[in-house]
Amino acid sequence: MAMDYITKWPTTFAIPDQSATSSSSTSLRHQDRVASAILLLLLWLPGEAVVAEMAEQQQSCSRWDQPEGVDDRGISQDGDVVIGGLFVVHNQPPTPDLSFIRKPGLKHCFGFQKQPYRWAHAMVFAVEEINRNPYLLPGVRLGYQILDNCSQYPWSLRAVMSLISGGNHSCKSTGPVRVIIGDASSTQTIMLSRTLSPLQVPLISYQASCACLSNRREFPNVFRTIPSDVYQARTMADLAHRYGWTWVGAVVVNNDYGLLAVQAFRERAQGTGICLAFFETLNRETLAQDVDRAATTVQMSSARVVLVIAWYTDVEALLLELARRNVTGRQFLASEAWSTSSYLLNNPALRNIGNGVLGVAIRSAPIPGLEAHLRQLRPSRHPRDALLRDLWREEFGCNPDSGSSSDSSSLPPCSGTESLEGVQSTFTDTTHLRVTYNAYLAVYAAAHAFHSLLSCSPIENTDMNRSQQCSSDYNISPAKLLQHLSQVNFTTQLGENFLFHGGDIPAVYDLVNWQEAPNGVLKYITIGRVEGSQLHLEDSAIWWATGSQVPGSVCSESCPPGTRKANRKGEPICCFDCLPCADGEISNTTDSLTCEGCPLEFWSNNRKNMCVPLTVEFLSFNDTMGITLTTVAVSGAVMTAAVAVVFLYNRHTPIVKANNSELSFLLLMSLKLCFLCSLLFIGQPTDWSCRIQQAAFGISFVLCISCILVKTIVVLAVFRSARPGSDSMMKWFGPGQQRGSVFLFTCVQVVICVAWLSLRPPMPHRNIGLKGSKIILECTLGSVEGFATLLGYIGLLAAICFLLAFFARKLPDNFNEAKFITFSMLIFCAVWIAFVPAYVSSPGKYAIAVEIFAILSSSFGLLLCIFIPKCFIILIQPHKNTKKYLMGKTDKIQK
């Protein structure tokens, strides 16, 4: 519990504070040695006092250890079975005596606290209530011995030794206690448990919430009516996860309460993306320096949510320093040690910085009749209660001990008419009983264990003697008491089932929120409840430190869908960069760690958060490229048809006759087929289009080149036959042979195409190998060898034609067809040589466009070089379209 945070040890004991150590286990071993040393000292002191008493033979009551003892300031009542209690009624130890002229001793502490004194009277009230209950411990009268432990180790040990030994008065004793309700501090409970464990004396703590106390092997005699800090820390981690706070700072007390709570917070937050932005500790001995360091860290950090686990006095120092620095906009998560502290709520200096605090609180429960019990208390009715006189000094500013020899107070004497009936005080405020109810439950747990151990049974006849209902043997075995305590199971006055799981109770918490009341004073309201791991929260009722909007606290903003998280080197996992997913990958969740690839035939959209079907793409008649190529192809076919019309109309003219009109018309027809076959490459590929397009292309061009080759051979044969002394070659190469040659050359290509289409024909293919957002519909070649053979044969015929035309380049100028054929073959070969690398390197439909461009370019080259000059003479220069002109150059050659 937060009260583990203690003040400095008295120098006379030379014991360092546990909080000053860095290791909890080292500190606890040191405490064991300290406890043993003090125990030996306490056992030695009474013996020496007894010898002195016997020597003096005094008959009056005296103390065994020192004239003024710490157990003089307590509350006690005799009984058949006595229950001990340890409460932090005073929290400030006296200044140690460093004179070394007298025997060291424990003096009374100061710094009276009203709430712990109310806890003590809750124990008194519970004992009185049980003694009046005819069904619980009938015939057994419970007693109590309640001492102030001053929130310090020596006082706690001294008080425990007094309780288990039955008191250190020679003539006044309530008897040894059987069970101790306490301690409030986790660290002191650990120390007391290890001191009392060999004696098997049970401890039932109402506020020690350290998770380490759940270890039954190390602390078999510890029970508690407050949940373990594990559940509180888990609740804070759940709150951080619920509101998306991944960057949380922590300021905790430097002892088991704070350190183990942060450890539990980290374990709960593991795997949820929550990181600690900073971790600061507070020590009571160096509180001013620690608060200054922690406040600087909070001020400089980017974390807007701060987890604070400490005692309320230390939290006050921290919040005041932050308020002095005007640090605002921080959402504090409060532990149960200060989340409901009226001391902090009533401090006007904390009004601004405290507004919006969200905290975990010990569950609140009513105790009927407690307020009446508290208000009827008066020093005159309880003359042996020294703590009540301290309360009177705090509440009424007067001294009820006025006139006594021990009175050293400067306060005026009390009149004796003071009453708590109309007093509004934290002592009498029973509206929200939290630790008070825990102490009340602890007494009932002990009573039910005694009831089971003493074989008690509820009476049915109220006239029967109650002493006969329980065993009269009150020699209670500590081991058996521990066993019966672990088996306690009863129903509380609220109708709830109470039982221990090991030494713990089920986790139940209230969730509270600090809000400013209309009168300007801070108050807390309950906005939720925690039962085990179930979090019940009313979000609309929460007022945040930043206003009505939930504050944000992250090191890096969340990565949206379409990106992935990339941790920054050397920084916590909460600090990261958001990298966009690569093409073809998506992330459809926030803060995705990886990007996932899209399935086959899908691609990522522009935002990279969804896979969409790939767009099917092919060289269509509707897109710009398809329209352009179609227009050019049709234009070439029309132009070829126009030339054919011109030649047909002028078929009887010399220039048409001289150019072998039959081969010319066949060539024009093949050129037209070449232009039109390019249209087969445009449009969505199908089985028939893929098969026919390459065959049509190959056969059309072979037919075209064959005609040109035969024309070239005819030209050479004509001029060779025209030379003097040469035999006529035309009789061996007449029209029949010309047609046969064209047919033969073309049949070779037909055979190649048939073999290709029969063995491995081109087929439609959905090309998704190219990274992009589209599926390219194209025709595979099927057999690369078949396609290469088709092109190779065309190239062979073109090369032969080019060579023959080149040899005929010196023909008469007036008959220049060989020269034009040379130019046309030069263009044809250049186009198809450039086609091969362009086709291989072009992706998708662009490869098809390259092939169409090569077909059209070569076709236009043939058409323009071979036929346009003749059309120019026919249409523009008809005077040259005469036999005399055409034969002029030939006659010169013959002469």
Secondary structure, DSSP 8 states (H G I E B T S, - for coil): -GGG------TTTT---GGGSS-HHHHHHHHHHHHHHHHHHHHHHHHHHHHHHHHHT--S--BSS-SS-GGGSEEEE--SEEEEEEE-SEEE------S-SS-------EEE-HHHHHHHHHHHHHHHHHHH-TTSSTT--EEEEEEE-TTSHHHHHHHHHHHHHT-SBSS------SEEE--SSHHHHHHHHHHHGGGT--EEESS---GGGG-TTT-TTEEESS--HHHHHHHHHHHHHHTT--EEEEEEESSHHHHHHHHHHHHHHTTTT-EEEEEEEE-STTHHHHHHHHHHHHHH-S--EEEEES-HHHHHHHHHHHHHTT--S-EEEE-TTTTT-HHHHT-GGGHHHHTT-EEEEE-----TTHHHHHHT--TTT-TT-HHHHHHHHHHHS-BTTTTSTT----S-B--S---STT---TTT--SS-SHHHHHHHHHHHHHHHHHHHTT----S-TTS-GGGSS-S-----HHHHHHHHHT-EEE-TTS-EEE-BTTB---EEEEEEEEE-TTS-EEEEEEEEEETTEEEE-GGG--BTTBSS-----SS----TTEEEEE-TTS-TT-EEEEE--TTEE--STT-SS-EE--TTEEE-TTSSSEEE-EEE---SSSHHHHHHHHHHHHHHHHHHHHHHHHHHTTTSHHHHHT-HHHHHHHHHHHHHHHHHGGGGSSS--HHHHHHHHHHHHHHHHHHHHHHHHHHHHHHHHHHHHSTT---STTTS-HHHHHHHHHHHHHHHHHHHHHHHHHS---EEEE--S-SSEEEEEE--S-HHHHHHHHHHHHHHHHHHHHHHHHTTTS-TTS-HHHHHHHHHHHHHHHHHHHHHHHHH--THHHHHHHHHHHHHHHHHHHHHHHHHHHHHHHT-GGG-SHHHHHHHHHHHH-
